[in-house]
Amino acid sequence: MHRNEFNSATREQTQITIVAWSNGNLVEWVDEGQAGPVGWQPITDEQAATLLAPTHAQLAAATLAKARALRPPIMSILDGMQASALTNATTILVDQQPVALSAVIEDCKQALKDLPTAVDLSAATTQQQMEYIVLLAYKAIVQAAPPEIKSAFDSLKP
């Protein structure tokens, strides 16, 4: 989409292109700055796809919105597990040292909260690539989780 530029000193108008819908068809408004008729010109599906393709930022925003939508069921289960671990003062061994299970669960919850800002989608060019990167980040969190809480992540399984 281009802007209409008009030079009042020379009274010349530069080319503009505006994409719009007209009578159910995607069309392009063309003004070549020349004398003569100005009007609508149909554009090809390929041109339309290029003009309407989402930006990298839009793809990333949609992908991160999906990533955020995966968290609530997991967080809810982890909250219940954490309450139980606190009530029972449950400890597990981490690197041969006893650690409160509630603290380990809190670390997993924080990793889930941080995931949308921690994941780097800059190298991805498609939404599928971005979603794959996000799923790898979720997988890393699951792999780091102790066996006692892995069931909280079952909603991620296909």
Wavefront OBJ file of the C-alpha trace (Angstrom):
o trace
v 0.000 0.000 0.000
v 1.459 3.354 -1.013
v 0.494 6.874 -0.048
v -0.839 9.633 -2.236
v 1.843 12.292 -2.521
v 0.908 15.648 -4.040
v 3.419 18.421 -4.725
v 1.440 21.666 -4.590
v 4.253 23.706 -6.214
v 4.457 21.566 -9.348
v 0.895 20.282 -9.063
v 2.239 16.790 -9.771
v 0.986 13.683 -8.124
v 3.185 10.649 -7.565
v 2.004 7.083 -8.021
v -0.221 5.668 -5.336
v -1.347 2.112 -4.849
v -4.083 1.226 -2.403
v -5.378 -2.299 -1.987
v -9.047 -2.690 -1.132
v -12.117 -4.849 -1.588
v -14.575 -3.860 -4.310
v -17.686 -5.897 -5.079
v -16.149 -8.895 -3.295
v -12.896 -8.748 -5.283
v -9.490 -7.674 -4.105
v -8.452 -4.753 -6.283
v -5.660 -2.227 -6.497
v -6.265 1.496 -6.962
v -3.614 2.825 -9.314
v -2.789 6.465 -10.018
v 0.302 6.840 -12.128
v 0.356 10.634 -11.913
v -0.493 10.911 -15.560
v -3.331 12.667 -17.281
v -6.133 10.333 -18.076
v -8.413 7.935 -16.256
v -7.592 6.594 -12.844
v -9.332 3.503 -11.580
v -9.521 0.027 -10.189
v -7.403 -2.793 -11.505
v -7.785 -6.419 -10.363
v -4.699 -8.022 -8.845
v -3.637 -11.653 -8.919
v -3.970 -14.034 -5.990
v -0.163 -14.095 -5.715
v -0.037 -10.294 -5.443
v -2.833 -10.376 -2.868
v -1.030 -13.033 -0.795
v 2.133 -10.912 -0.779
v 0.271 -7.757 0.189
v -1.776 -9.455 2.894
v 0.949 -11.696 4.356
v 1.431 -11.162 8.093
v 4.631 -9.528 9.264
v 7.220 -11.316 11.382
v 6.002 -9.339 14.406
v 2.403 -10.416 13.779
v 3.438 -14.067 13.428
v 5.493 -13.858 16.620
v 2.622 -12.224 18.515
v 0.197 -14.950 17.392
v 2.671 -17.687 18.310
v 3.336 -16.228 21.752
v -0.407 -15.867 22.332
v -0.726 -19.606 21.648
v 2.185 -20.263 24.009
v 0.452 -18.283 26.746
v -2.786 -20.195 26.133
v -0.993 -23.490 26.863
v 0.023 -22.358 30.354
v -3.201 -22.073 32.414
v -4.048 -25.799 32.633
v -0.437 -26.615 33.490
v -0.211 -23.817 36.060
v -3.454 -24.954 37.670
v -2.131 -28.494 38.133
v 1.217 -27.198 39.397
v -0.598 -24.948 41.892
v -2.396 -27.979 43.305
v 0.811 -29.994 43.452
v 2.599 -27.098 45.130
v -0.116 -26.705 47.773
v 0.082 -30.411 48.521
v 3.905 -30.315 48.651
v 3.781 -27.374 51.068
v 1.181 -29.035 53.273
v 3.125 -32.284 53.428
v 6.571 -30.648 53.498
v 7.599 -32.948 50.650
v 11.256 -32.995 49.689
v 13.001 -34.596 46.724
v 16.639 -35.155 45.862
v 18.144 -32.730 43.368
v 21.834 -33.340 42.655
v 21.954 -35.633 45.691
v 20.622 -32.840 47.959
v 17.173 -32.693 49.578
v 15.121 -29.818 48.169
v 11.569 -28.776 48.952
v 9.322 -29.984 46.140
v 7.307 -26.765 46.438
v 10.434 -24.757 45.539
v 11.099 -26.941 42.490
v 7.489 -26.473 41.400
v 7.842 -22.715 41.835
v 10.897 -22.784 39.572
v 8.914 -24.656 36.891
v 6.055 -22.168 37.192
v 8.490 -19.280 36.803
v 10.026 -20.893 33.722
v 6.525 -21.174 32.236
v 5.798 -17.513 33.022
v 9.120 -16.437 31.483
v 8.802 -18.564 28.342
v 7.141 -15.939 26.086
v 9.870 -13.396 26.809
v 12.731 -15.902 26.967
v 12.158 -17.657 23.653
v 13.961 -16.197 20.626
v 11.818 -16.272 17.479
v 14.003 -13.940 15.414
v 15.469 -16.691 13.214
v 12.076 -18.196 12.356
v 10.395 -17.124 9.144
v 7.086 -18.999 9.389
v 4.549 -19.485 12.140
v 5.212 -23.249 12.046
v 8.897 -22.621 12.768
v 7.977 -20.265 15.609
v 5.574 -22.793 17.113
v 8.258 -25.462 16.903
v 10.706 -23.199 18.770
v 8.093 -22.587 21.478
v 7.376 -26.309 21.789
v 11.107 -26.978 22.159
v 11.170 -24.433 24.992
v 8.231 -26.199 26.671
v 10.012 -29.526 26.168
v 13.130 -28.169 27.891
v 11.021 -27.149 30.904
v 9.406 -30.599 31.041
v 12.753 -32.365 30.756
v 14.160 -30.277 33.612
v 11.153 -31.052 35.818
v 11.452 -33.878 38.326
v 9.414 -37.043 37.708
v 7.099 -36.127 40.587
v 5.549 -33.280 38.595
v 5.880 -34.329 34.928
v 2.198 -35.325 34.825
v 1.297 -31.614 35.074
v 2.530 -31.217 31.510
v 0.335 -33.970 30.012
v -1.840 -31.350 28.299
v 1.116 -30.623 25.968
v 1.033 -34.130 24.529
v -0.550 -34.333 21.061
l 1 2 3 4 5 6 7 8 9 10 11 12 13 14 15 16 17 18 19 20 21 22 23 24 25 26 27 28 29 30 31 32 33 34 35 36 37 38 39 40 41 42 43 44 45 46 47 48 49 50 51 52 53 54 55 56 57 58 59 60 61 62 63 64 65 66 67 68 69 70 71 72 73 74 75 76 77 78 79 80 81 82 83 84 85 86 87 88 89 90 91 92 93 94 95 96 97 98 99 100 101 102 103 104 105 106 107 108 109 110 111 112 113 114 115 116 117 118 119 120 121 122 123 124 125 126 127 128 129 130 131 132 133 134 135 136 137 138 139 140 141 142 143 144 145 146 147 148 149 150 151 152 153 154 155 156 157 158
